[in-house]
């Protein structure tokens, strides 16, 4: 059965960036893992990816950019 927590494509992942420092903070394979790390809901993470907007993470106490990217092999 298909779970909505997975991206659905084997070669894609979720990347969390710090826009102030312009560096990668973390990479995740599932929305659930990314949302737990950021302290945000799955719906907010998905929305930030589709609209390409920044979100404030209460866990990290900073604004982050969340993007869907391909995995490098």
Secondary structure, 3 states (H helix, E strand, C coil): CCCCCECCCCCEEEEEEECCCCEEEEEECEHHHHHHHHCCCHHHHHHHHHHCCEEEECCCCEEEEEEEEECCC
